[in-house]
Amino acid sequence: MLNSLKINEIAASIQNKNLAVFCGAGISVNSGVPSVVKIVNYILRQLEVEEEDIKSLVNEKNLNSPFKFAFEMFIEQLLQACKEKSLFELFEIYNTKNLEPNNNHIFFAKLAKQGLLKIIFTTNFDTLIEKALKKEDVAYRVIYQSKDFEKINEEPNKVKIIKLHGDYGDGSEHYKKSIVSTIEKISRENQKYKQDNFINYLFSKGKHKEVLILGYSCSDQLDITPQIELIDKNLKRVFFIQHSDNKEKIESIQKEESKNPFEKFNKSHRIYCNTDNIISALWKRIIKEPLPLSDNNKIETKEAKPNWQKAIENWKRNIHSNNYVAGWIFDGLGAYKEAKKYFESALVIFKKIYGEEHPEVAKYLNNIGGALKELGEYKKAIEALEKALDIDKKVYGEEHLNVARDLNNIGEALRESGEYKKGIESLEKYKKAISYYEKALNIYKKVYGEEHPDIATNLNNIGAVLEALGEYEKAIEFLEKALNIYKKIYGEEYPDIATNLNNIGAVLRKLEKYDEAIEYLEKALDIDKKVYGEEHPNIARTLNNIGMVWFKLEEYKEALGYLEESLKICMRFLGENHPDTKNVKKGIGIVKQKLNN
């Protein structure tokens, strides 16, 4: 039985007009809008990804955390791999023209009609809340862009629906662009993690006193979660409905250990129960009329195949290549072995279509070379990248951005391979790497001027080689130039900035400035975890670097903790034969020896 006292508290808050609602995709599942797990699984199967590889990304049994990645990162990889127009086909998933509101949407609409609910925040793209409000003849306004925040208090007689991730609206290109721009902002273009006005209003500054959360999984690791974590004043009381068919219990919202942005929220509760049941209980207390839908609130579709599946199939017909897109997904999520497999399959097909020398073939060779580099197969990586360079030079000439890309990638593979060589051989690799980097830098500067992300990346790479050559002061100079460019373009927190901070930390360790090194490396780790979640090869490298700084400080237990965490990630993503894995194992052996002594 649901806790009557807690239901009464929520009902009283609604009746006293003290409550705002924050809802996620779960509220629309009963209307036929798919869960993100269903979407990801269907996309991967349409791309003909092998079942074993799907299971490596998605764990359907883990309801609280089904993905080994942030969902925005998954969609961002699709953005990079597909043309925007084809992605618009994919967003037809959220076309609810033939779907009907369920009890959740109708309940909100009934409350709004009685003047008890004025503001609804949602991460949903669909328009089912709007449909329910229209049926109840309730005036409302949709706000889906941050720049319109000031409109939240305009037209007080209208209910406000705040679409935090963009809006499908009427399905026009304008609205679909709002979804694209939001995803780009969250996962790639503008990761500043500054306190968002809407989130701050919802959980701190709004006129309401309490927030009801339902149908939401806290899976927005890149934007909403960090924004909630930043709030530390005037915290609202929160009732978080955690959907569960198996158990009913109430606990402090602070108790949940994983993916919990509400650790500062005192006097707030997490309520485990079936969401349909709590809506039914609140309905009986407030609406006092029969529920419009019974049978667990589910609306059966008469279609043989739901619209959302048709949307994914239409998108698939317009993409470049199944294997190419699959390769991009795995590459971006750090699963390089799988990425290489799918890129190689795509290359075979495109060679048959275009022949041996074509820009598309060069592009695939570049992708394969990048995956091989990450897997530590440097000789094969350099061979693939040099083939790409030869093709691009023949097609575009000596000074083209594609040529600069190839040069930079070869330099990167040479630099990393040099880390695992000794003596003269290592020195030759580093000198060759700098030569390639400098050629790329000249092309970038001619095309872009002095400040561009590609230039920053190039300067960062040169700095890393100079560090390997022992030219530490010069290395810091290049790395700081890169950092300044990145910060001007991206703000304080961005994946490339994490790489840069990591490199600066490595140089500071060599200069024996250990406290500064840890400061830079911890910042890098914080950014990487916000971007990639808890497990990714980049995170493993940062953990290893931090561990080695603690080793230098003779804090061996601290060092061992970081190194063992790094090893777990290396084993999962890179395998036991990867140079990074071997390097971490070697470090663990040295630390354990010190501890034993």
ZAMARGU-4260 file (C-alpha; in steps of 0.2 Angstrom, whole numbers, plus 5000, padded with zeros to 4 digits):
<rodrens>
0) 5000/5000/5000 | 5006/5017/4996 | 5011/5028/5011 | 4995/5038/5014 | 5004/5052/5024
5) 5016/5055/5010 | 5002/5055/4997 | 4992/5067/5008 | 5007/5079/5009 | 5009/5079/4990
10) 4990/5082/4988 | 4991/5096/5001 | 5005/5105/4992 | 4995/5104/4976 | 4980/5111/4984
15) 4989/5125/4992 | 4997/5129/4975 | 5015/5126/4981 | 5020/5113/4969 | 5029/5113/4952
20) 5031/5097/4942 | 5047/5090/4934 | 5044/5075/4922 | 5054/5064/4911 | 5050/5052/4897
25) 5042/5039/4908 | 5026/5049/4909 | 5023/5046/4891 | 5027/5027/4889 | 5009/5022/4892
30) 5004/5032/4877 | 5016/5023/4865 | 5031/5035/4866 | 5046/5023/4868 | 5059/5023/4882
35) 5076/5028/4878 | 5082/5010/4880 | 5070/5004/4867 | 5075/5018/4855 | 5094/5014/4857
40) 5091/4995/4855 | 5081/4997/4840 | 5093/5010/4832 | 5107/4997/4835 | 5098/4983/4828
45) 5093/4993/4812 | 5112/4997/4810 | 5114/4978/4811 | 5125/4979/4826 | 5129/4961/4833
50) 5119/4956/4848 | 5135/4954/4859 | 5140/4972/4855 | 5123/4979/4859 | 5124/4970/4876
55) 5141/4979/4879 | 5132/4996/4878 | 5115/4992/4885 | 5109/4983/4901 | 5090/4982/4900
60) 5090/4973/4917 | 5097/4988/4926 | 5082/5000/4926 | 5091/5014/4935 | 5107/5014/4924
65) 5104/5004/4908 | 5118/5013/4898 | 5136/5013/4899 | 5136/5030/4892 | 5126/5046/4893
70) 5111/5046/4881 | 5116/5063/4874 | 5133/5056/4869 | 5125/5042/4860 | 5114/5055/4850
75) 5129/5066/4848 | 5138/5052/4839 | 5123/5050/4827 | 5124/5069/4824 | 5142/5068/4819
80) 5140/5052/4808 | 5124/5058/4799 | 5118/5072/4790 | 5106/5084/4800 | 5092/5081/4787
85) 5093/5062/4790 | 5093/5065/4809 | 5077/5075/4807 | 5069/5058/4801 | 5074/5050/4817
90) 5066/5064/4828 | 5049/5058/4820 | 5050/5046/4835 | 5042/5060/4845 | 5028/5063/4832
95) 5013/5061/4844 | 5000/5066/4831 | 4992/5048/4832 | 4995/5046/4850 | 4983/5051/4865
100) 4987/5058/4882 | 4987/5045/4896 | 4982/5048/4915 | 4998/5057/4919 | 4995/5070/4906
105) 4977/5072/4909 | 4980/5073/4928 | 4992/5088/4925 | 4979/5096/4913 | 4965/5094/4926
110) 4976/5102/4940 | 4980/5116/4928 | 4961/5119/4924 | 4958/5121/4943 | 4972/5133/4944
115) 4982/5122/4955 | 4997/5119/4943 | 5005/5134/4934 | 5022/5127/4929 | 5028/5110/4921
120) 5046/5106/4918 | 5050/5092/4906 | 5064/5084/4896 | 5052/5077/4884 | 5051/5082/4866
125) 5033/5075/4863 | 5017/5086/4864 | 5006/5075/4874 | 5005/5087/4889 | 4999/5101/4877
130) 4986/5089/4869 | 4979/5086/4887 | 4979/5105/4891 | 4970/5108/4874 | 4956/5095/4878
135) 4953/5104/4895 | 4953/5121/4886 | 4968/5127/4897 | 4978/5142/4890 | 4997/5138/4890
140) 5014/5143/4884 | 5028/5132/4878 | 5046/5139/4882 | 5060/5128/4874 | 5075/5140/4873
145) 5086/5147/4887 | 5085/5164/4879 | 5067/5165/4883 | 5069/5162/4902 | 5062/5179/4906
150) 5045/5174/4899 | 5043/5162/4913 | 5034/5175/4923 | 5025/5183/4909 | 5006/5180/4906
155) 5002/5174/4923 | 4986/5167/4918 | 4994/5154/4906 | 5002/5138/4911 | 5020/5137/4907
160) 5028/5121/4900 | 5047/5122/4900 | 5054/5110/4887 | 5072/5108/4894 | 5079/5098/4879
165) 5070/5107/4865 | 5053/5103/4857 | 5046/5093/4843 | 5032/5106/4842 | 5023/5104/4825
170) 5037/5094/4818 | 5044/5108/4807 | 5062/5110/4804 | 5063/5125/4816 | 5058/5114/4830
175) 5069/5099/4826 | 5083/5111/4825 | 5080/5116/4843 | 5082/5097/4848 | 5099/5096/4837
180) 5106/5112/4845 | 5101/5107/4863 | 5110/5090/4860 | 5126/5099/4853 | 5126/5111/4867
185) 5125/5097/4880 | 5137/5085/4873 | 5149/5094/4863 | 5148/5113/4858 | 5145/5122/4875
190) 5149/5111/4890 | 5151/5125/4903 | 5140/5117/4916 | 5135/5134/4922 | 5119/5135/4933
195) 5105/5135/4921 | 5091/5148/4924 | 5077/5135/4922 | 5085/5122/4934 | 5089/5136/4946
200) 5071/5142/4946 | 5064/5125/4948 | 5074/5119/4962 | 5079/5135/4971 | 5072/5152/4965
205) 5054/5149/4959 | 5039/5155/4969 | 5033/5137/4973 | 5039/5128/4988 | 5040/5109/4982
210) 5044/5099/4967 | 5036/5083/4961 | 5047/5073/4950 | 5041/5058/4940 | 5045/5048/4925
215) 5063/5054/4926 | 5079/5043/4928 | 5092/5056/4932 | 5101/5050/4916 | 5105/5068/4910
220) 5123/5067/4916 | 5129/5081/4905 | 5118/5095/4909 | 5104/5093/4922 | 5113/5083/4935
225) 5128/5095/4936 | 5116/5110/4936 | 5106/5103/4951 | 5123/5099/4960 | 5128/5117/4959
230) 5113/5123/4968 | 5116/5125/4987 | 5104/5139/4993 | 5085/5140/4996 | 5083/5121/4991
235) 5065/5116/4987 | 5058/5101/4995 | 5057/5087/4983 | 5046/5072/4981 | 5055/5060/4968
240) 5044/5046/4962 | 5055/5032/4957 | 5045/5019/4947 | 5045/5002/4953 | 5034/4987/4950
245) 5042/4976/4963 | 5043/4987/4979 | 5035/5001/4988 | 5046/5011/5000 | 5050/5029/5005
250) 5067/5035/5010 | 5077/5051/5011 | 5082/5057/4994 | 5100/5059/5000 | 5101/5040/5002
255) 5103/5035/4984 | 5122/5033/4981 | 5123/5032/4962 | 5117/5045/4949 | 5110/5056/4964
260) 5111/5075/4961 | 5100/5078/4977 | 5113/5074/4990 | 5111/5092/4997 | 5092/5091/4998
265) 5086/5089/5016 | 5068/5085/5020 | 5066/5078/5003 | 5060/5060/4999 | 5062/5046/4986
270) 5046/5036/4984 | 5048/5019/4976 | 5031/5014/4968 | 5022/5011/4952 | 5019/5028/4945
275) 5002/5024/4939 | 4997/5020/4957 | 5003/5037/4964 | 4994/5047/4950 | 4978/5037/4954
280) 4979/5040/4972 | 4982/5059/4970 | 4968/5059/4957 | 4956/5052/4970 | 4961/5065/4983
285) 4960/5080/4972 | 4950/5078/4955 | 4936/5068/4963 | 4930/5060/4947 | 4933/5043/4939
290) 4950/5040/4931 | 4948/5042/4912 | 4959/5027/4908 | 4960/5011/4918 | 4970/4995/4915
295) 4986/5002/4921 | 4984/5018/4911 | 4990/5010/4895 | 4984/5015/4878 | 4985/5001/4866
300) 4990/5005/4848 | 4981/4997/4834 | 4996/4999/4822 | 5006/4983/4817 | 5022/4993/4819
305) 5022/5009/4830 | 5027/5026/4822 | 5043/5027/4832 | 5049/5011/4824 | 5045/5017/4807
310) 5054/5034/4810 | 5070/5024/4814 | 5068/5014/4799 | 5066/5029/4788 | 5081/5037/4796
315) 5091/5022/4792 | 5087/5022/4774 | 5095/5040/4773 | 5111/5037/4782 | 5128/5035/4773
320) 5132/5017/4779 | 5126/5006/4793 | 5144/5001/4798 | 5150/5018/4797 | 5137/5025/4809
325) 5140/5010/4821 | 5158/5013/4820 | 5156/5031/4825 | 5145/5026/4840 | 5157/5014/4847
330) 5172/5025/4843 | 5164/5040/4853 | 5160/5029/4867 | 5177/5022/4869 | 5174/5005/4862
335) 5188/5005/4850 | 5189/4986/4846 | 5171/4987/4840 | 5173/5003/4831 | 5188/4996/4821
340) 5177/4981/4816 | 5163/4991/4809 | 5174/5004/4801 | 5183/4990/4792 | 5167/4983/4786
345) 5162/5000/4779 | 5179/5002/4770 | 5177/4985/4761 | 5160/4991/4754 | 5166/5009/4749
350) 5181/5002/4740 | 5170/4992/4729 | 5159/5008/4726 | 5173/5021/4723 | 5189/5011/4720
355) 5205/5013/4730 | 5208/5032/4729 | 5193/5042/4734 | 5190/5055/4749 | 5178/5043/4756
360) 5190/5029/4757 | 5203/5041/4765 | 5190/5046/4778 | 5187/5027/4783 | 5206/5024/4783
365) 5207/5039/4795 | 5194/5032/4806 | 5202/5014/4806 | 5219/5022/4810 | 5212/5032/4825
370) 5204/5016/4832 | 5220/5006/4829 | 5230/5020/4838 | 5218/5019/4853 | 5221/5000/4853
375) 5240/5002/4854 | 5242/4995/4836 | 5253/5009/4831 | 5262/5002/4816 | 5245/4997/4808
380) 5238/5014/4813 | 5252/5024/4804 | 5250/5013/4788 | 5232/5016/4787 | 5234/5035/4791
385) 5248/5037/4778 | 5237/5029/4765 | 5223/5041/4769 | 5236/5056/4767 | 5242/5050/4750
390) 5224/5049/4744 | 5220/5066/4751 | 5235/5074/4743 | 5231/5067/4726 | 5213/5073/4727
395) 5216/5090/4736 | 5234/5095/4734 | 5246/5099/4748 | 5237/5112/4758 | 5219/5106/4762
400) 5211/5104/4779 | 5209/5085/4775 | 5228/5084/4773 | 5231/5094/4789 | 5219/5081/4798
405) 5229/5067/4791 | 5246/5074/4796 | 5240/5078/4813 | 5233/5060/4815 | 5250/5053/4810
410) 5259/5064/4822 | 5248/5058/4836 | 5251/5040/4832 | 5270/5042/4831 | 5270/5052/4847
415) 5260/5038/4856 | 5271/5024/4849 | 5286/5034/4854 | 5280/5032/4872 | 5283/5013/4872
420) 5300/5013/4863 | 5317/5016/4870 | 5332/5027/4867 | 5336/5032/4849 | 5320/5024/4842
425) 5309/5034/4854 | 5318/5050/4850 | 5316/5047/4831 | 5297/5044/4833 | 5295/5060/4843
430) 5305/5071/4831 | 5294/5064/4816 | 5279/5067/4826 | 5283/5086/4828 | 5287/5087/4810
435) 5270/5081/4805 | 5262/5092/4818 | 5271/5108/4812 | 5265/5104/4794 | 5247/5102/4800
440) 5249/5118/4810 | 5255/5128/4795 | 5239/5123/4785 | 5227/5126/4800 | 5234/5144/4802
445) 5233/5148/4784 | 5215/5143/4784 | 5209/5148/4801 | 5220/5161/4807 | 5227/5160/4825
450) 5213/5154/4835 | 5203/5138/4831 | 5200/5122/4840 | 5210/5112/4828 | 5225/5124/4831
455) 5223/5122/4850 | 5223/5103/4848 | 5238/5104/4837 | 5247/5115/4850 | 5242/5103/4863
460) 5249/5088/4854 | 5266/5097/4851 | 5267/5101/4869 | 5264/5083/4873 | 5279/5078/4862
465) 5290/5091/4870 | 5286/5084/4887 | 5291/5067/4881 | 5307/5075/4874 | 5311/5082/4892
470) 5308/5100/4886 | 5296/5104/4900 | 5296/5123/4900 | 5294/5124/4882 | 5280/5110/4883
475) 5271/5121/4896 | 5271/5136/4884 | 5263/5126/4870 | 5250/5118/4882 | 5245/5134/4890
480) 5243/5142/4872 | 5231/5128/4868 | 5222/5130/4885 | 5219/5148/4882 | 5211/5145/4865
485) 5200/5131/4871 | 5194/5141/4885 | 5190/5156/4874 | 5180/5144/4862 | 5172/5132/4875
490) 5172/5140/4892 | 5180/5131/4907 | 5175/5113/4904 | 5176/5103/4888 | 5183/5086/4883
495) 5198/5093/4874 | 5201/5104/4889 | 5202/5088/4900 | 5215/5081/4888 | 5225/5097/4889
500) 5224/5098/4908 | 5230/5080/4909 | 5245/5084/4898 | 5249/5100/4909 | 5248/5089/4924
505) 5260/5076/4917 | 5273/5090/4914 | 5271/5097/4931 | 5274/5080/4938 | 5290/5079/4929
510) 5295/5096/4936 | 5291/5089/4953 | 5277/5102/4956 | 5266/5088/4963 | 5252/5098/4971
515) 5249/5108/4955 | 5250/5092/4945 | 5236/5084/4956 | 5226/5100/4954 | 5226/5100/4935
520) 5223/5081/4934 | 5208/5081/4946 | 5200/5095/4935 | 5203/5084/4920 | 5196/5069/4929
525) 5180/5079/4934 | 5177/5085/4916 | 5180/5067/4909 | 5167/5060/4921 | 5154/5073/4917
530) 5157/5069/4898 | 5159/5050/4898 | 5152/5044/4914 | 5163/5033/4926 | 5171/5022/4913
535) 5181/5027/4897 | 5199/5025/4891 | 5202/5044/4894 | 5197/5042/4912 | 5209/5027/4914
540) 5223/5038/4908 | 5219/5052/4920 | 5217/5040/4935 | 5234/5032/4930 | 5243/5050/4930
545) 5235/5054/4947 | 5241/5038/4954 | 5259/5041/4948 | 5259/5058/4956 | 5253/5051/4973
550) 5267/5038/4971 | 5280/5052/4969 | 5273/5059/4985 | 5276/5042/4993 | 5257/5040/4997
555) 5257/5023/4991 | 5240/5017/4997 | 5232/5032/4988 | 5242/5029/4972 | 5237/5010/4972
560) 5218/5015/4973 | 5219/5026/4958 | 5230/5014/4948 | 5218/4999/4952 | 5203/5009/4946
565) 5213/5014/4930 | 5217/4995/4927 | 5199/4990/4928 | 5194/5002/4914 | 5209/4998/4904
570) 5205/4979/4905 | 5187/4982/4900 | 5190/4994/4885 | 5208/4990/4879 | 5212/4973/4884
575) 5227/4966/4893 | 5239/4967/4879 | 5237/4986/4876 | 5252/4997/4880 | 5241/5007/4892
580) 5236/4992/4902 | 5253/4985/4903 | 5259/5002/4909 | 5246/5003/4923 | 5251/4985/4928
585) 5269/4990/4929 | 5265/5005/4940 | 5254/4994/4951 | 5268/4982/4953 | 5280/4996/4958
590) 5268/5003/4971 | 5265/4986/4979 | 5283/4983/4980 | 5285/4999/4990 | 5270/4995/5001
595) 5278/4977/5005 | 5294/4986/5009
</rodrens>
